[in-house]
Amino acid sequence: MNESLKLSVVICTYNRSDCILDALHSLVRQTLPRNRFEVLLINNNSADATESLCKNFAQQTPAFNYRYIVETRQGLSHARNRGIAEAAGDVIVFMDDDAVAEPDYLEKMVAFFEQTPGAAACGGRIYPRFESRRPRWMSHFLLSLTSSIDLGNKVCVFRRRQFPVGANMAVRRDIFNQYGKFNPDLGRKGNSLDGAEEKDFFYRLMAAREKIYYVPGAIVHHYVPDRRLTFDFFRRQALGIGKSERIRAKSVSAAEYVKSIIREGFKWGVSVVLLLFYLLTLRPAKAVRLLVFRWYVSKGLLF
């Protein structure tokens, strides 16, 4: 491994004082030499104890290459874009404030980009870490709501309409110069559950035929608290997915929005088939929740 390629790890946070230190300490424990990476913590107007915790962390780890930055424009896309502007690395790694990286996470990222010069971006494996337990209603097809990604044990290019998610993704710096940053009209703002900023960004790269890889060895564990498994959170999350896709598609073109509606109709067909499968295999909770999810996504997409 040569000493030339360096990483900037960007963690954007909003009112996550309950878990932000776990994320930061997992980066302190990295096997990659500390002169190979920096960590940027972007506080997006947190109103809890985040500021004091993150400043104390800096005092307790003076030898760690860490910077604390406040971004006052509300929204995850604004926070990520600020991190991109502040970053000094050749590759920018994004990790969620409720994720914990394996000790060799950054070492695997560096090795991948050094060995794959044609890669524009990549995303690693994400294991959900439930506060209590995985609920009975959460089928394999809804596990993505926890940001879970597991495409097997081989490095591969993400297939069409698949892409990394923010808990574990990395992008070469010059890619942002070529294709732009994250759309501030998309993504979470405060307590909203909107999204699609990652989809919008990676679709731009795919349209330009850039290569985006899945790297199974780069692993993070994503914390899933019980409050994110309530029906109200589930409903808001599904509505946010639909609403965000409506905003994203309409920002591209009217034709793109029509395509999104057509794809949603296809997903309804698949959901009905899965409903029958789960009913026949005596798993009614999974069956019902799949249809409820589809209903709220469609509602957000159309209305």
N, C-alpha and C positions, 0 to 999 in steps of 0.2 A: 504494500500500500504506500503510494507516494504521499508527500506532504503538501501537495499543491492545492487540492480541492478542499474548500472549507464550507461549513454549513452555518446557516442562521436558523435557529429554532424560534418560531413565533407562536406564543400562546396568548390568545385574546380571552379576556375574562370579564364577566359581569355578574356580580353578587354570588360568587362561588367560594366564599371564604371557608366553607366546610371541606373543600377538597383541593384547593389550589396548591397547598404545600406538598401534597402527595405527588402532584404532577411535577413540581419543581425539584423535589428531592430525587425523583426517579431519573432526572437529567444529571443531577450531581453524581449519581452512581454509574454513569455511562463508562464503558470500557474505552471508548474513543478518547484519545488524548485531548486535554482541555484546550490546547492551542489550536485545535482543529474546528472548534465550534463556539458560537456565542448563543445566549438565550435572551430573547426580548419578551418581556411581559407587558402586554398592552391592556391597561385598565380602561374599560369603556364605561366610565361614570358609575362604578359600583358604589352602592350606598351602605354596604355592610363593612366588615372589618378587613376587606381585601387590601386596602392601602397600607394599613399598619402591618399586616402580616407580611406583605411583599417587601416592604422597606426593612423590616426586621430580618427577613431572610437574607437580604443583601449584606447587612451588618454581620450576620453569623457566617457567611460564606465569602469573605473578602477576596479569596483567590479565584473565585468562580467568575467566568466572563458573563456577567448578567447585567441587564439594564431594565429599569422600571420606567415605563412611559405611560402617560395619560392621553387618551384620545377622547375629546369632548363631543365630537360628532357622533350621535347615537346610531349604533348599528354595527353588526358583525363585519359587514363588508368594509365600512369605514375603518374599523379597527385592524382588519387584515391588511388593507391598503396602506395604513400607517406603518405597520410592521414591515411591509415590502420596501417602503421608502426609507426606513431607518436601517434596514439590514445591510450587512457588509459581505455576507457570504456569497459563494458562487451558486449554491443551491439553497432555497428557502424551504424549510420543513415546517409544516403546520401541525400542531397538536392541540387537542381540546384541553380546557382547564379541568375537566373531570376524567382525564385519561392518565394512565401510568405506563411508562415505557419500560420494556425489557432492558436489562443492562447493556446488551449489544445492539440496541435499536439503531443508534446513530452510526455505529461501525458498519452495520449491514447496509444502511443507506449510502454511506460513502463508497463502500465496495461496489454496490450496484451501479452508481453513476460513473465510477471510474472504469468499470468493465463494459458499460453500455453507453458509449458517447452519443449514440443517436437518439437516446431517450429524452423526451421533453419533460416528462413528469412521471411520477409513480405514486402508488399507494400500497400500504402494507396490510397485514392481517390485523383484524380487530376482534378481540374476544369481549363479549359483554360480561360485566361483573355485577351481578344482581345483589342489591342490599339484602334481600331476603331470599327469594327464589323466583325462577322464571314462572310466570302465571300460566295456568292451564290453557287459557284462550290464545296464547301467543304461539301460532304455528310457525313453521319454517319461513313461510311467505310474509310474515309480519315481523320477523326478527330484525329486518333492516331498520325498523323504527328505533332500535337501540344502537344504530350505526355499525352493527356487526357486518364484517366482511371476512369470508373464508372461501376462496376459490381453489383450494387444494394446495399441494406442496411444490408446485413448479412455477417458476417465473414465466409469465405470459403477458401478452398484450391484452388490455381490457377489450372485451368484445363490444360491438356496437350498442350504444345506449347504456353501457356500464362505465363507471368512472369511480375514482377514489372519493372518499368523504373526509370532512375536515378534521376528524379525530386523528387521522394518520395519512398525510399526503405530503409530497415534496415536489417542487417545481424549480427548474433551472431559472436563474435570475433573468437571463436574456429573453426568456419566453414572455415574461410580463412586458418587456419593452416592445416585443413584436405584436402581441395580441391584446394588450391592455390588461387591466387588473380586474377586481371583482366589482360587479355592478351594485352601487349603493342602493338602488331601488329594490334589490332582492336581499334575502337573508334576514336573520333575526334582528329585531330592534327592541331593546329592553326586554319585556316579558312576552313579546309576540312569539309565535311559533312558525313564522314564515321561513322560507328557505329558497332553494333553487339557484343560489349564487354559484355553487360549485358546478351544478349541471350546466348553467349558462357559460361558465368559463371553459369547462372541459369540452363542451360541444363546439366552441370556437376552435379549439386545438384540433379536434377530430375533423372538422370541416376543412382544415388546412392540411390534413393527413399527417399530423404530428403523432408520434408514438407515445402512448401512455401505458405504463406497465404495472402489473400486479407483482409485488415482491413479498412472498410469504414469510421470509425470515425476519422482516422488519415488523415487530409485533408490539402492539399496545393493548392494554386492558381498559375498557371503557366502563366507568361506573354508572349503574342504572339504579337510582334511588326509588324507593317504593312510591313516592309521590308522582313519578313519571309513568306509573302503571295504573293510575286511577282512570276511570272512564272519562272524566272531564278533560284530563290531559290528553288522552287518546283522541277524543273528539276534536279538540283544538288543534292537535298535531295533524290529523287527517284533513281538516278544513284548510290549515296552513299550506299543506302540500298542494292541494287543488288550487288555492288562490295564487300561490307563488308560480305554479306552472302557467296559469292564465296570464299573469303579468309578464313572465318570461317569453311565452309564445307570442303574445301581442306585440312585444317590443321588437320581435324579429320580423313578423309580417302577419297579415290576416290569414294567409295560407297556412302558416305554421300553427296558428291557433286552431284552425279546422283540423289539421293533422292530429293535434293533441286530443281533440274531441273524439276523433275516429279511433285513436289508440285507446282512449278511455272506454269506448264501446267494446273494443276487443277484450279489454281487461275484465269487463263485466261478464263476458262469455266464459272466460277462464275461471272467474270467481264462482260462477254457477256450477261449473264442472267440479271444482274443488269442494264446494258446498255439499254436493251429492256424495263425493268421496268421503268426506269427514262424517257425514251422517251415516253412511253405510258402515263405516268403521267405528261407529259409536263414540265419536268425538264431537258432540254438538256444540260445545263452547267454542272450539276453533272454527266450526262452520259458520256460526252466527256472527262471530266477530269479524270474519273476513268480509261478509256482506255489509256489515255496519261500516267498516273501514271504507269500502268502495263507495258507499252512499255519501259519506261526508267528503271524500275526495272529489266526487263528481259535483257535489253541491258547491264546493269552493271553486272548482274549475268553471262552472257555468254561471254562478250567481255572485 
